[in-house]
């Protein structure tokens, strides 16, 4: 066995904290923009409450996809383990 297989991985807490903090900040902006965008579109085109909720789900799913991609890229740049 090589040395890397025997030694436990160490967590870089500073990197984890940086990525989590950025994800909270960016997540608040992304999900706020998703709600505002769905509300604006539904109101502008007078789509009604049901369609507004459907737009909420679509926009929030897009926001979740953006956040997953952000965290994946952040982990590549700021590795969580050594």
MOPAC internal coordinates of N, CA, C and O (Angstrom, degrees):
PM7 1SCF
backbone

  N    0.0000 0     0.00 0     0.00 0    0    0    0
  C    1.4571 1     0.00 0     0.00 0    1    0    0
  C    1.5124 1   110.27 1     0.00 0    2    1    0
  O    1.2310 1   121.18 1   -34.98 1    3    2    1
  N    1.2922 1   115.35 1   145.02 1    3    2    1
  C    1.4533 1   118.21 1   176.32 1    5    3    2
  C    1.5296 1   110.08 1   -86.58 1    6    5    3
  O    1.2310 1   120.68 1    -8.94 1    7    6    5
  N    1.3066 1   116.31 1   171.06 1    7    6    5
  C    1.4689 1   121.44 1  -174.00 1    9    7    6
  C    1.5290 1   111.97 1   -67.06 1   10    9    7
  O    1.2310 1   119.79 1   147.78 1   11   10    9
  N    1.3220 1   118.01 1   -32.22 1   11   10    9
  C    1.4564 1   119.60 1  -177.51 1   13   11   10
  C    1.5246 1   111.76 1   -70.39 1   14   13   11
  O    1.2310 1   119.57 1   152.27 1   15   14   13
  N    1.3202 1   118.42 1   -27.73 1   15   14   13
  C    1.4622 1   121.16 1   179.45 1   17   15   14
  C    1.5236 1   111.38 1   -74.62 1   18   17   15
  O    1.2310 1   120.02 1   152.20 1   19   18   17
  N    1.3298 1   117.56 1   -27.80 1   19   18   17
  C    1.4664 1   121.07 1  -177.59 1   21   19   18
  C    1.5186 1   113.32 1   -88.06 1   22   21   19
  O    1.2310 1   119.45 1   145.46 1   23   22   21
  N    1.3119 1   118.65 1   -34.54 1   23   22   21
  C    1.4608 1   120.43 1  -175.08 1   25   23   22
  C    1.5309 1   110.21 1   -82.96 1   26   25   23
  O    1.2310 1   120.88 1   -39.54 1   27   26   25
  N    1.3287 1   115.91 1   140.46 1   27   26   25
  C    1.4720 1   118.40 1   178.63 1   29   27   26
  C    1.5212 1   110.41 1   -71.32 1   30   29   27
  O    1.2310 1   121.46 1   -27.09 1   31   30   29
  N    1.3133 1   114.80 1   152.91 1   31   30   29
  C    1.4616 1   119.43 1   178.08 1   33   31   30
  C    1.5219 1   109.47 1   -78.44 1   34   33   31
  O    1.2310 1   121.02 1   -39.77 1   35   34   33
  N    1.3227 1   115.65 1   140.23 1   35   34   33
  C    1.4621 1   121.07 1   178.37 1   37   35   34
  C    1.5123 1   109.33 1   -99.91 1   38   37   35
  O    1.2310 1   120.74 1   -41.30 1   39   38   37
  N    1.3168 1   116.20 1   138.70 1   39   38   37
  C    1.4588 1   121.33 1   179.49 1   41   39   38
  C    1.5245 1   109.13 1   -90.05 1   42   41   39
  O    1.2310 1   120.64 1   -48.48 1   43   42   41
  N    1.3291 1   116.38 1   131.52 1   43   42   41
  C    1.4579 1   122.27 1   175.64 1   45   43   42
  C    1.5323 1   107.31 1   -89.54 1   46   45   43
  O    1.2310 1   120.56 1   -85.73 1   47   46   45
  N    1.3186 1   116.53 1    94.27 1   47   46   45
  C    1.4620 1   120.64 1  -174.18 1   49   47   46
  C    1.5171 1   112.92 1   -65.84 1   50   49   47
  O    1.2310 1   120.20 1   148.92 1   51   50   49
  N    1.3164 1   117.22 1   -31.08 1   51   50   49
  C    1.4613 1   119.92 1   178.08 1   53   51   50
  C    1.5306 1   110.42 1   -64.72 1   54   53   51
  O    1.2310 1   120.17 1   138.25 1   55   54   53
  N    1.3234 1   117.28 1   -41.75 1   55   54   53
  C    1.4629 1   120.76 1   177.60 1   57   55   54
  C    1.5340 1   111.21 1   -66.26 1   58   57   55
  O    1.2310 1   120.66 1   138.58 1   59   58   57
  N    1.3257 1   116.34 1   -41.42 1   59   58   57
  C    1.4607 1   120.44 1   178.60 1   61   59   58
  C    1.5214 1   109.98 1   -62.14 1   62   61   59
  O    1.2310 1   120.45 1   134.32 1   63   62   61
  N    1.3095 1   116.75 1   -45.68 1   63   62   61
  C    1.4619 1   121.21 1  -179.90 1   65   63   62
  C    1.5290 1   111.18 1   -63.54 1   66   65   63
  O    1.2310 1   120.08 1   140.41 1   67   66   65
  N    1.3170 1   117.45 1   -39.59 1   67   66   65
  C    1.4559 1   121.28 1   178.87 1   69   67   66
  C    1.5256 1   111.25 1   -63.12 1   70   69   67
  O    1.2310 1   120.58 1   133.08 1   71   70   69
  N    1.3260 1   116.49 1   -46.92 1   71   70   69
  C    1.4714 1   120.54 1  -178.60 1   73   71   70
  C    1.5252 1   110.92 1   -67.28 1   74   73   71
  O    1.2310 1   119.74 1   138.20 1   75   74   73
  N    1.3297 1   118.11 1   -41.80 1   75   74   73
  C    1.4639 1   120.98 1   179.63 1   77   75   74
  C    1.5275 1   110.26 1   -64.89 1   78   77   75
  O    1.2310 1   120.19 1   137.44 1   79   78   77
  N    1.3090 1   117.24 1   -42.56 1   79   78   77
  C    1.4652 1   120.26 1   179.03 1   81   79   78
  C    1.5201 1   111.52 1   -63.01 1   82   81   79
  O    1.2310 1   120.57 1   135.66 1   83   82   81
  N    1.3159 1   116.52 1   -44.34 1   83   82   81
  C    1.4684 1   119.88 1   178.59 1   85   83   82
  C    1.5250 1   110.56 1   -66.00 1   86   85   83
  O    1.2310 1   119.91 1   142.33 1   87   86   85
  N    1.3327 1   117.78 1   -37.67 1   87   86   85
  C    1.4632 1   120.84 1   179.30 1   89   87   86
  C    1.5264 1   110.96 1   -65.23 1   90   89   87
  O    1.2310 1   119.71 1   142.52 1   91   90   89
  N    1.3222 1   118.15 1   -37.48 1   91   90   89
  C    1.4652 1   120.89 1   177.20 1   93   91   90
  C    1.5229 1   110.20 1   -65.03 1   94   93   91
  O    1.2310 1   120.27 1   133.50 1   95   94   93
  N    1.3085 1   117.08 1   -46.50 1   95   94   93
  C    1.4618 1   121.13 1  -179.85 1   97   95   94
  C    1.5234 1   111.48 1   -63.30 1   98   97   95
  O    1.2310 1   120.30 1   129.21 1   99   98   97
  N    1.3061 1   117.03 1   -50.79 1   99   98   97
  C    1.4614 1   120.96 1  -177.73 1  101   99   98
  C    1.5224 1   110.52 1   -68.97 1  102  101   99
  O    1.2310 1   120.13 1   143.89 1  103  102  101
  N    1.3414 1   117.36 1   -36.11 1  103  102  101
  C    1.4613 1   120.74 1   178.21 1  105  103  102
  C    1.5163 1   112.22 1   -62.33 1  106  105  103
  O    1.2310 1   120.35 1   139.57 1  107  106  105
  N    1.3270 1   116.94 1   -40.43 1  107  106  105
  C    1.4644 1   120.04 1   177.92 1  109  107  106
  C    1.5271 1   110.25 1   -62.07 1  110  109  107
  O    1.2310 1   120.26 1   139.95 1  111  110  109
  N    1.3087 1   117.11 1   -40.05 1  111  110  109
  C    1.4613 1   120.53 1   179.60 1  113  111  110
  C    1.5266 1   111.38 1   -70.28 1  114  113  111
  O    1.2310 1   120.39 1   136.55 1  115  114  113
  N    1.3218 1   116.85 1   -43.45 1  115  114  113
  C    1.4637 1   120.62 1  -177.40 1  117  115  114
  C    1.5215 1   110.96 1   -65.57 1  118  117  115
  O    1.2310 1   120.17 1   132.41 1  119  118  117
  N    1.3470 1   117.28 1   -47.59 1  119  118  117
  C    1.4567 1   119.47 1  -177.57 1  121  119  118
  C    1.5268 1   111.68 1   -72.99 1  122  121  119
  O    1.2310 1   120.07 1   147.88 1  123  122  121
  N    1.3223 1   117.47 1   -32.12 1  123  122  121
  C    1.4618 1   119.86 1   173.14 1  125  123  122
  C    1.5181 1   111.41 1   -63.90 1  126  125  123
  O    1.2310 1   120.44 1   137.39 1  127  126  125
  N    1.3124 1   116.76 1   -42.61 1  127  126  125
  C    1.4673 1   120.51 1   177.54 1  129  127  126
  C    1.5241 1   111.14 1   -66.63 1  130  129  127
  O    1.2310 1   119.83 1   145.50 1  131  130  129
  N    1.3264 1   117.93 1   -34.50 1  131  130  129
  C    1.4676 1   120.98 1   178.29 1  133  131  130
  C    1.5255 1   110.63 1   -64.64 1  134  133  131
  O    1.2310 1   120.28 1   133.19 1  135  134  133
  N    1.3340 1   117.07 1   -46.81 1  135  134  133
  C    1.4642 1   119.80 1   178.57 1  137  135  134
  C    1.5215 1   111.02 1   -64.51 1  138  137  135
  O    1.2310 1   120.32 1   135.70 1  139  138  137
  N    1.3216 1   116.99 1   -44.30 1  139  138  137
  C    1.4652 1   120.42 1  -179.08 1  141  139  138
  C    1.5252 1   111.03 1   -64.42 1  142  141  139
  O    1.2310 1   120.42 1   139.75 1  143  142  141
  N    1.3128 1   116.79 1   -40.25 1  143  142  141
  C    1.4588 1   120.24 1   179.86 1  145  143  142
  C    1.5157 1   112.65 1   -66.34 1  146  145  143
  O    1.2310 1   120.46 1   136.62 1  147  146  145
  N    1.3252 1   116.72 1   -43.38 1  147  146  145
  C    1.4699 1   119.21 1   179.63 1  149  147  146
  C    1.5266 1   110.47 1   -66.88 1  150  149  147
  O    1.2310 1   120.32 1   140.33 1  151  150  149
  N    1.3217 1   116.99 1   -39.67 1  151  150  149
  C    1.4678 1   120.31 1   177.67 1  153  151  150
  C    1.5322 1   110.58 1   -63.59 1  154  153  151
  O    1.2310 1   120.57 1   135.69 1  155  154  153
  N    1.3323 1   116.51 1   -44.31 1  155  154  153
  C    1.4624 1   120.74 1  -178.23 1  157  155  154
  C    1.5235 1   111.61 1   -63.88 1  158  157  155
  O    1.2310 1   120.46 1   135.66 1  159  158  157
  N    1.3126 1   116.73 1   -44.34 1  159  158  157
  C    1.4657 1   119.83 1  -179.60 1  161  159  158
  C    1.5270 1   110.64 1   -66.11 1  162  161  159
  O    1.2310 1   120.31 1   135.57 1  163  162  161
  N    1.3379 1   117.01 1   -44.43 1  163  162  161
  C    1.4638 1   120.29 1  -179.96 1  165  163  162
  C    1.5292 1   111.27 1   -63.50 1  166  165  163
  O    1.2310 1   120.30 1   141.90 1  167  166  165
  N    1.3129 1   117.04 1   -38.10 1  167  166  165
  C    1.4608 1   120.12 1   179.79 1  169  167  166
  C    1.5257 1   111.37 1   -73.70 1  170  169  167
  O    1.2310 1   120.36 1   138.23 1  171  170  169
  N    1.3075 1   116.91 1   -41.77 1  171  170  169
  C    1.4613 1   121.25 1  -178.35 1  173  171  170
  C    1.5254 1   111.42 1   -60.09 1  174  173  171
  O    1.2310 1   120.72 1   135.87 1  175  174  173
  N    1.3130 1   116.23 1   -44.13 1  175  174  173
  C    1.4565 1   120.38 1  -177.14 1  177  175  174
  C    1.5284 1   113.09 1   -97.21 1  178  177  175
  O    1.2310 1   120.21 1  -172.00 1  179  178  177
  N    1.3434 1   117.20 1     8.00 1  179  178  177
  C    1.4664 1   123.76 1   179.22 1  181  179  178
  C    1.5285 1   111.19 1    48.71 1  182  181  179
  O    1.2310 1   120.96 1  -123.11 1  183  182  181
  N    1.3442 1   115.76 1    56.89 1  183  182  181
  C    1.4556 1   121.35 1  -174.04 1  185  183  182
  C    1.5257 1   113.87 1   -86.09 1  186  185  183
  O    1.2310 1   119.68 1   164.26 1  187  186  185
  N    1.3117 1   118.22 1   -15.74 1  187  186  185
  C    1.4628 1   120.16 1   179.07 1  189  187  186
  C    1.5152 1   112.27 1    93.16 1  190  189  187
  O    1.2310 1   121.58 1    -9.62 1  191  190  189
  N    1.3288 1   114.58 1   170.38 1  191  190  189
  C    1.4611 1   121.02 1  -174.49 1  193  191  190
  C    1.5140 1   114.62 1   -68.02 1  194  193  191
  O    1.2310 1   120.27 1   139.79 1  195  194  193
  N    1.3205 1   117.10 1   -40.21 1  195  194  193
  C    1.4660 1   120.20 1  -177.62 1  197  195  194
  C    1.5213 1   111.00 1   -65.28 1  198  197  195
  O    1.2310 1   120.30 1   133.55 1  199  198  197
  N    1.3005 1   117.04 1   -46.45 1  199  198  197
  C    1.4679 1   120.72 1  -179.86 1  201  199  198
  C    1.5267 1   110.21 1   -67.06 1  202  201  199
  O    1.2310 1   120.55 1   146.34 1  203  202  201
  N    1.3305 1   116.55 1   -33.66 1  203  202  201
  C    1.4696 1   119.53 1   177.05 1  205  203  202
  C    1.5217 1   110.55 1   -62.09 1  206  205  203
  O    1.2310 1   119.91 1   140.25 1  207  206  205
  N    1.3328 1   117.77 1   -39.75 1  207  206  205
  C    1.4680 1   120.21 1   178.27 1  209  207  206
  C    1.5220 1   111.13 1   -68.40 1  210  209  207
  O    1.2310 1   120.51 1   143.29 1  211  210  209
  N    1.3283 1   116.62 1   -36.71 1  211  210  209
  C    1.4660 1   120.04 1   176.55 1  213  211  210
  C    1.5235 1   109.93 1   -63.68 1  214  213  211
  O    1.2310 1   120.51 1   137.30 1  215  214  213
  N    1.3210 1   116.64 1   -42.70 1  215  214  213
  C    1.4661 1   120.14 1   176.29 1  217  215  214
  C    1.5223 1   111.32 1   -63.16 1  218  217  215
  O    1.2310 1   120.40 1   141.78 1  219  218  217
  N    1.3464 1   116.85 1   -38.22 1  219  218  217
  C    1.4701 1   120.39 1   175.42 1  221  219  218
  C    1.5191 1   110.56 1   -56.14 1  222  221  219
  O    1.2310 1   120.67 1   131.84 1  223  222  221
  N    1.3224 1   116.32 1   -48.16 1  223  222  221
  C    1.4687 1   120.55 1  -178.25 1  225  223  222
  C    1.5237 1   110.89 1   -63.25 1  226  225  223
  O    1.2310 1   120.49 1   136.10 1  227  226  225
  N    1.3197 1   116.66 1   -43.90 1  227  226  225
  C    1.4743 1   120.26 1  -179.63 1  229  227  226
  C    1.5243 1   110.84 1   -63.50 1  230  229  227
  O    1.2310 1   120.45 1   132.72 1  231  230  229
  N    1.3258 1   116.74 1   -47.28 1  231  230  229
  C    1.4627 1   120.14 1  -178.75 1  233  231  230
  C    1.5317 1   111.43 1   -67.50 1  234  233  231
  O    1.2310 1   120.04 1   142.52 1  235  234  233
  N    1.3358 1   117.52 1   -37.48 1  235  234  233
  C    1.4620 1   119.63 1   178.64 1  237  235  234
  C    1.5220 1   111.33 1   -69.25 1  238  237  235
  O    1.2310 1   120.01 1   144.88 1  239  238  237
  N    1.3209 1   117.58 1   -35.12 1  239  238  237
  C    1.4672 1   119.88 1   175.45 1  241  239  238
  C    1.5243 1   110.54 1   -64.12 1  242  241  239
  O    1.2310 1   120.77 1   139.63 1  243  242  241
  N    1.3261 1   116.13 1   -40.37 1  243  242  241
  C    1.4665 1   119.62 1   176.27 1  245  243  242
  C    1.5297 1   110.51 1   -64.31 1  246  245  243
  O    1.2310 1   120.41 1   140.14 1  247  246  245
  N    1.3321 1   116.83 1   -39.86 1  247  246  245
  C    1.4613 1   120.54 1   177.03 1  249  247  246
  C    1.5180 1   112.23 1   -63.86 1  250  249  247
  O    1.2310 1   120.41 1   140.31 1  251  250  249
  N    1.3334 1   116.82 1   -39.69 1  251  250  249
  C    1.4661 1   120.19 1   177.77 1  253  251  250
  C    1.5262 1   110.87 1   -64.97 1  254  253  251
  O    1.2310 1   120.38 1   140.68 1  255  254  253
  N    1.3256 1   116.88 1   -39.32 1  255  254  253
  C    1.4657 1   120.13 1   176.97 1  257  255  254
  C    1.5259 1   111.15 1   -63.44 1  258  257  255
  O    1.2310 1   120.61 1   140.11 1  259  258  257
  N    1.3209 1   116.43 1   -39.89 1  259  258  257
  C    1.4613 1   120.51 1   177.23 1  261  259  258
  C    1.5266 1   110.75 1   -62.86 1  262  261  259
  O    1.2310 1   120.50 1   137.49 1  263  262  261
  N    1.3341 1   116.66 1   -42.51 1  263  262  261
  C    1.4639 1   120.26 1  -179.23 1  265  263  262
  C    1.5242 1   111.68 1   -67.29 1  266  265  263
  O    1.2310 1   119.82 1   140.03 1  267  266  265
  N    1.3199 1   117.95 1   -39.97 1  267  266  265
  C    1.4702 1   120.54 1   177.47 1  269  267  266
  C    1.5226 1   109.95 1   -61.60 1  270  269  267
  O    1.2310 1   120.74 1   135.47 1  271  270  269
  N    1.3182 1   116.19 1   -44.53 1  271  270  269
  C    1.4644 1   119.71 1   178.83 1  273  271  270
  C    1.5251 1   111.33 1   -63.93 1  274  273  271
  O    1.2310 1   120.23 1   141.16 1  275  274  273
  N    1.3347 1   117.16 1   -38.84 1  275  274  273
  C    1.4615 1   120.36 1   178.41 1  277  275  274
  C    1.5276 1   111.08 1   -61.62 1  278  277  275
  O    1.2310 1   120.42 1   132.90 1  279  278  277
  N    1.3323 1   116.81 1   -47.10 1  279  278  277
  C    1.4698 1   119.81 1  -177.76 1  281  279  278
  C    1.5255 1   110.38 1   -65.96 1  282  281  279
  O    1.2310 1   119.96 1   141.17 1  283  282  281
  N    1.3292 1   117.68 1   -38.83 1  283  282  281
  C    1.4711 1   119.76 1   177.21 1  285  283  282
  C    1.5294 1   111.33 1   -60.59 1  286  285  283
  O    1.2310 1   120.70 1   133.56 1  287  286  285
  N    1.3165 1   116.26 1   -46.44 1  287  286  285
  C    1.4716 1   119.45 1   179.43 1  289  287  286
  C    1.5204 1   111.50 1   -67.14 1  290  289  287
  O    1.2310 1   120.25 1   142.87 1  291  290  289
  N    1.3272 1   117.13 1   -37.13 1  291  290  289
  C    1.4616 1   120.11 1   179.37 1  293  291  290
  C    1.5195 1   110.76 1   -66.58 1  294  293  291
  O    1.2310 1   120.18 1   142.55 1  295  294  293
  N    1.3324 1   117.26 1   -37.45 1  295  294  293
  C    1.4774 1   119.53 1   178.00 1  297  295  294
  C    1.5132 1   111.32 1   -65.49 1  298  297  295
  O    1.2310 1   120.40 1   147.50 1  299  298  297
  N    1.3321 1   116.85 1   -32.50 1  299  298  297
  C    1.4621 1   119.56 1   178.53 1  301  299  298
  C    1.5212 1   110.94 1   -69.37 1  302  301  299
  O    1.2310 1   120.42 1   142.90 1  303  302  301
  N    1.3337 1   116.79 1   -37.10 1  303  302  301
  C    1.4605 1   121.19 1  -178.70 1  305  303  302
  C    1.5160 1   111.15 1   -81.24 1  306  305  303
  O    1.2310 1   120.21 1   138.25 1  307  306  305
  N    1.3429 1   117.21 1   -41.75 1  307  306  305
  C    1.4726 1   123.20 1   179.33 1  309  307  306
  C    1.5303 1   107.38 1  -114.89 1  310  309  307
  O    1.2310 1   119.26 1   -94.22 1  311  310  309
  N    1.3264 1   119.03 1    85.78 1  311  310  309
  C    1.4747 1   120.96 1  -175.64 1  313  311  310
  C    1.5394 1   111.35 1   -62.03 1  314  313  311
  O    1.2310 1   121.37 1   -41.39 1  315  314  313
  N    1.3340 1   114.98 1   138.61 1  315  314  313
  C    1.4599 1   120.66 1  -179.07 1  317  315  314
  C    1.5247 1   112.19 1   -79.66 1  318  317  315
  O    1.2310 1   119.94 1   151.77 1  319  318  317
  N    1.3104 1   117.71 1   -28.23 1  319  318  317
  C    1.4711 1   120.24 1  -178.72 1  321  319  318
  C    1.5092 1   110.20 1  -125.30 1  322  321  319
  O    1.2310 1   122.07 1   -18.43 1  323  322  321
  N    1.3205 1   113.63 1   161.57 1  323  322  321
  C    1.4733 1   121.38 1  -179.21 1  325  323  322
  C    1.4953 1   108.80 1  -102.43 1  326  325  323
  O    1.2310 1   120.10 1   180.00 1  327  326  325

